[in-house]
Amino acid sequence: MLSRITNDVDTLGMGLNQSITTIITSLTTMIGVLVMMLSISPLMTLIAVIILQYQSDLFLSLLRSHRDISKHSRSILDILTDRLRKLMADI
């Protein structure tokens, strides 16, 4: 039992270390790309950042609508499953 706990703690620690490393690497890359973009063309960088913001907003709105549609579909599926279960119980 103790070895399982130790193994789980070690696995969790390795996962956290990998996540932190990935986050730091990604942030460094993003900052470096932004600096290079600004050094090449500040106007194009501004345009790219504005477009990125609009894309993010569009993605989030689509995600919200998909979540609502998914909840509605799930409720319909639950109703149908309940009816089928009742029909099967009557047989």
Secondary structure per residue as TSV (DSSP state, phi and psi in degrees):
chain	resnum	aa	ss	phi	psi
A	1	M	-	360.0	-42.3
A	2	L	H	-65.5	-36.7
A	3	S	H	-68.0	-33.7
A	4	R	H	-64.3	-44.1
A	5	I	H	-63.7	-44.1
A	6	T	H	-62.1	-43.6
A	7	N	H	-63.0	-42.7
A	8	D	H	-63.8	-41.4
A	9	V	H	-65.5	-41.3
A	10	D	H	-63.8	-42.6
A	11	T	H	-63.2	-42.6
A	12	L	H	-63.4	-42.6
A	13	G	H	-63.2	-42.2
A	14	M	H	-65.4	-39.4
A	15	G	H	-63.0	-42.3
A	16	L	H	-65.0	-41.2
A	17	N	H	-61.9	-42.1
A	18	Q	H	-66.0	-39.5
A	19	S	H	-65.1	-43.9
A	20	I	H	-64.1	-41.6
A	21	T	H	-62.3	-43.4
A	22	T	H	-64.4	-42.1
A	23	I	H	-63.3	-46.0
A	24	I	H	-63.4	-43.1
A	25	T	H	-62.9	-43.7
A	26	S	H	-65.0	-43.2
A	27	L	H	-63.2	-43.1
A	28	T	H	-62.2	-42.6
A	29	T	H	-64.0	-44.2
A	30	M	H	-62.4	-43.3
A	31	I	H	-65.0	-42.2
A	32	G	H	-63.1	-42.8
A	33	V	H	-63.9	-42.7
A	34	L	H	-62.3	-42.7
A	35	V	H	-63.1	-44.1
A	36	M	H	-65.0	-40.6
A	37	M	H	-62.4	-43.0
A	38	L	H	-64.2	-37.0
A	39	S	H	-70.7	-29.6
A	40	I	H	-79.5	-52.5
A	41	S	-	-157.4	103.6
A	42	P	H	-61.2	-36.6
A	43	L	H	-65.5	-45.0
A	44	M	H	-66.3	-34.1
A	45	T	H	-63.5	-44.5
A	46	L	H	-60.9	-45.0
A	47	I	H	-61.9	-43.0
A	48	A	H	-63.8	-40.7
A	49	V	H	-66.3	-40.1
A	50	I	H	-65.0	-44.1
A	51	I	H	-62.6	-40.9
A	52	L	H	-60.7	-39.3
A	53	Q	H	-64.4	-44.4
A	54	Y	H	-63.6	-39.5
A	55	Q	H	-64.3	-40.1
A	56	S	H	-63.8	-43.2
A	57	D	H	-62.4	-43.3
A	58	L	H	-62.6	-44.6
A	59	F	H	-61.0	-44.2
A	60	L	H	-65.6	-38.4
A	61	S	H	-67.0	-39.6
A	62	L	H	-65.2	-37.6
A	63	L	H	-64.8	-41.3
A	64	R	H	-64.2	-44.6
A	65	S	H	-67.0	-37.3
A	66	H	H	-64.1	-38.7
A	67	R	H	-63.1	-42.7
A	68	D	H	-65.1	-43.2
A	69	I	H	-64.0	-39.8
A	70	S	H	-64.5	-41.0
A	71	K	H	-62.7	-42.2
A	72	H	H	-64.8	-44.3
A	73	S	H	-62.2	-39.1
A	74	R	H	-65.0	-40.0
A	75	S	H	-66.1	-39.6
A	76	I	H	-64.2	-42.9
A	77	L	H	-62.5	-38.3
A	78	D	H	-63.1	-41.3
A	79	I	H	-63.5	-46.8
A	80	L	H	-63.4	-39.8
A	81	T	H	-64.2	-40.7
A	82	D	H	-63.1	-44.2
A	83	R	H	-63.4	-42.8
A	84	L	H	-63.3	-40.3
A	85	R	H	-62.2	-41.3
A	86	K	H	-66.1	-40.9
A	87	L	H	-63.8	-42.2
A	88	M	H	-66.9	-31.4
A	89	A	H	-70.7	-31.2
A	90	D	H	-75.1	-20.7
A	91	I	-	-75.0	360.0
